Amino acid sequence: RLYFETPYRRQFHGDWPEPATVIVHNNYIVGVEAKAYRFKEHLMWALDTDGYYSSPDARYLQVGMPKSLSPAKEDEALKNAFVLALMSNRILILPRIHCKHRGVMCGPGCKPMRQDPHQLCNVLPAVSIRKLDKSGIPYRESVFRQNPLVPSSIRTTDSPVSPDDKVFHLVGGDNGKAPRGTIGVRPASKHGPTKAELEEWFGDEPVVRVFSTYG
């Protein structure tokens, strides 16, 4: 508990690192699935079952969570991200959500918002990992690309994303114009993109990023 909860609640690998740490006790969190997920977010998981990390053929989707989104909009964006991943036959790399939106669910150990008003948390306050595992929908932790077992073609080092990634923005609805540095694409239907459109836009890129899946 000391490692994960002090000096603040550690959400990801690299949060207030302590080089002297050699063993941690993964407790004060409910469920085996949630414990495994927390290990993964801290790069403390090395099981490569069925090529979980090392598959050379898997294709992935990463999505952003703009800080302007409310909790309800973040939840909707997350649902849309899963739909988009399934439609494009890609594995969703879970995004990071904003701690300030989740209140007490983030826990008293979170860094005070006055110090970091845009602090990011993992999805545990918003998603039941147990239910997600039972659904069979494939996903990966947010720091997945930093794991040393991941193929070099998609691996990153100090960040969950790469500056070389193609970043798409789905124009229309509440999404507005494409932000600088993104590729704006507009679905033909107001109800969202089709599978054929996604295949055309994303191609065979190992990792595709979408600026936001809200709207």
N, C-alpha and C positions, 0 to 999 in steps of 0.2 A: 504493500500500500504506500509506503514512504516514497518510492520512486515515482509512482503514477500521480500522487497527490501533493507533493511538495517540490519547490516552493509554491507552485500553482498546479492546477490539474494539467498534466501533460497529455496533449491530444495526438501528437504525431512524433515521428522520429526527428530528433534534432531540437525538440523543445527543452530549453535549459539543460543541456547535456551535462552529465557527470561522468567523466572518464574513469573514476575510481569504482563505478558500479560493476559488479561481477555477477550478481544474481538478484532477481526481483521476484516478488510474490504477487501474482496476478489475482488479487481478490478485491472485495468491495465493489463487485460488479455482478449482476445477476445473469446466469446462464453460461454454459460451456461455449456456445456459439459466439456470444459477445466477448468472452475472454479471448477466444482464438482471434477474433477480429481485432481486438485491441493489440494483441501481440503483432499482428500483421502491420498495423499502422505504425508500429515502432520498429519495424524491420527486425523483429525477433522471431520470425517464422521462416523455417527453411525446408518445410515439406513441399516437395514438388510433385505431388500426386497427380498422375495423368497429365503431366506437363503444365500444371497450374501456372508456373512461372516461365518455363523454358520452351513452350510450344512455338515453333517457327512459323506456324500457319495461322494462328489466331489473329483476329483483327479487333481493334478496340475503339471505343468511343469515350471521349472525355468532354464534360460539359462544365461551363462556368456558372457561378451564382453571383450575379451583380449585387453589390451591397445595398442597392435601392429596393430589393425585393422584401416584402413582408413575410412573416412565417407562413401564411396561407399560400402566398405566391411561390415561396421556396418549395413547399410541399407539392404544389401543382407542377412546378418545373421539374422536380425529381421524378414524378410519375411520367411526365412527358419524355424524360430522358430514357427511362426504361422502355417505353414504347418505341422510341426512335432507335434504340439499340437493337431491339428485337426485329424491327422492320428492316434494318440494314444488316442483320446477321452479324452483329458485333457485340463484344462483351463490354458492358458499361464499367468504366473505372469511376467509382463513386466520388462525387464532388465533396467539397468542404462547405459547410453551412456556417451561418453567422451566429456566434454565441449569444449576442445580445437579443436575438429573436426568441431564444429558448428559455430565458429566465432561469428558474430554479432547476430545470432539468439538466442544465449544464453543470450544476453543482457549485457549492461554496468555494471549491478550490480553484475556480477559473480566475484568470488574471483580471483584476478590476477594470471595468470598462473605461474608467477615466484615464487609465494608462494606455489602453489599446481598444478604442471603440469599434474597430473593425476586426477584432480577433475572430479567427476561424476555428470551428470545432469539427470533429468527425461526425458521421451521421447517426451515431448511437442515440442522441436525444430525439431523433425523428423517425428512425427505422428500427423495426424488430428484426435483428439478424436471424433469429430462429425462424420466423415466418418467411423471411426472404430465402433462406436455405431450403425450407420445405417447398417453396414455390417452384424450385428448379431453375429459376432465372439466373443466368450466369452474371457474376459481377466480380470486381476486384477492389481492393483497398486503394485509397487515394495516393499512397506512396508506392504503388505497385511498380512503377517504372524505375524506381530507385533501387529495387531489390537486385543484388548482384547475379541472381539466377536468370534474370530476364535477358533475352537476346540483345546483343549490342545495337541492333538496328532500331530499337525502341527505348533503350535504357537512357535514363538521365542521371545526373549526379546530385547536384545541390537543390534541385527543384522538381516537383512532380510533372512539370511540362518542359518542352524543349522550344527554344526560339525558332527552330526550323519547322515546327508543326504548321500544317495548314489549319487555319481557324475560320470556320464558316459562321455566317449569321443568317438566320432564317428571317427574311424581310416580310413584313405584313402583320396584321393583327395589332397586338400591343408592343411588338418588338421595335417598330420604328426603323430608322436608317441603320445601315451597317456601320459599326464603329471603325475608326481608323485601324488599318492593319488586318482587317478581316475580309473574307470573301462573301459578298452579299449574294444570296440565292433566294428566289421567290417561287414558292410552290404555285402550281397552276390553279389549285383549288383553295378556297378560303378555309377548308377543313384541315389543311395541312399537306405535307408532301406525300407522294406515293412511294412505294418500294422502288419503282423504276427510276424516279427522280433521285432518290438517295443513292442508288447504285451509280447513276450518271455523275453526280456531284462528288461522291466520296471515292469512287474508283476502287483501286486495290491498295490504298494507303494503309500501312500497318496501324497507324493511329490517326484518328481524325478528331479534331476538337470543334465544339460548337459553343459560340460565345454565351448563349442563353437558350434554354428550352422553355421559357415561360411564354405563354400566349398562343 
